[in-house]
Structures are given as structure tokens and as C-alpha cells.
């Protein structure tokens, strides 16, 4: 009989590799480090779940998704 924790260990290792890949890609993409600030945002529970799923599917963070949205829409304002 196989160790009952082997599957969990393999899943955790795969998750850790995905996190490391995301962190290394994010650090390369954000070359000129901009000062960050904290924003309190009130969302519905379902909107928060949707954002978390989007971030997970794209191997990124909610902050990165919001940053991308702002960058995309600020171009419209700048024109």
C-alpha cells in the first residue's frame, strides 16, 4: 500500500512550482518597481470568488488583474 500522503505531497509540490513560476515571471515583468499602496475594496462575495478564479486560471494575482484592467482603460482616458 502506498503512503496515503503521497498524492498530497505531489499536489503541493506542483502547486509550489506554479507559485515559483508566477513569482519569477511577475518579478521580471515589473522591472521598474513602482511604489505600492493598499486599497480597501468592498465587493460581493460572488465577485470576489470570480476574481480569485480568474487569477488562479491565469496563474497571477487579483492585484495583477486589476492593474491590467487599469492599464487597459487608462489608455482610453489618455487619448
C-alpha positions in Angstrom: 0.0 0.0 0.0 1.3 3.4 -1.0 1.8 6.2 1.6 -1.5 7.9 2.0 0.2 11.3 1.9 2.0 10.8 -1.4 -0.8 12.4 -3.5 -1.0 15.4 -1.2 2.8 15.8 -1.4 2.8 15.6 -5.2 -0.1 18.1 -5.4 1.7 20.5 -3.0 4.9 20.2 -5.0 3.1 21.0 -8.2 1.4 24.0 -6.6 4.7 25.3 -5.2 6.3 25.1 -8.7 3.4 27.0 -10.1 3.8 29.7 -7.4 7.5 30.0 -8.0 6.9 30.3 -11.8 4.4 33.0 -11.3 6.6 34.9 -8.8 9.6 34.8 -11.1 7.6 35.9 -14.2 6.0 38.7 -12.2 9.3 40.0 -10.9 10.7 40.1 -14.5 7.5 41.8 -15.9 7.5 44.5 -13.2 11.1 45.7 -13.9 10.7 49.4 -12.8 9.3 48.7 -9.3 6.6 51.2 -8.6 5.7 52.1 -5.0 2.6 50.1 -4.0 -0.3 51.1 -1.7 -3.1 49.3 -0.1 -6.7 49.8 -1.3 -9.7 48.7 0.6 -12.4 47.5 -1.8 -15.9 46.2 -1.0 -17.0 43.5 -3.4 -19.8 41.0 -3.4 -18.8 37.5 -2.3 -19.5 36.2 -5.8 -17.4 38.9 -7.4 -14.5 38.1 -5.1 -14.8 34.4 -5.9 -14.9 35.2 -9.7 -11.7 37.4 -9.3 -9.9 34.6 -7.4 -10.9 32.0 -10.0 -9.7 34.4 -12.8 -6.4 34.9 -11.1 -5.9 31.2 -10.5 -6.7 30.3 -14.1 -4.3 32.9 -15.3 -1.6 32.0 -12.8 -1.5 35.5 -11.4 -2.9 37.6 -8.6 -6.0 39.7 -8.2 -3.8 42.8 -7.9 -2.3 42.0 -11.3 -5.7 41.6 -12.9 -6.8 44.9 -11.5 -3.6 46.5 -12.6 -4.1 45.2 -16.1 -7.6 46.5 -16.2 -6.5 49.9 -15.1 -3.7 50.0 -17.7 -6.1 49.0 -20.5 -8.7 51.5 -19.6 -6.4 54.4 -18.7 -5.2 54.3 -22.4 -8.8 55.3 -23.3 -8.7 58.2 -20.9 -5.2 59.4 -22.0 -6.2 59.6 -25.7 
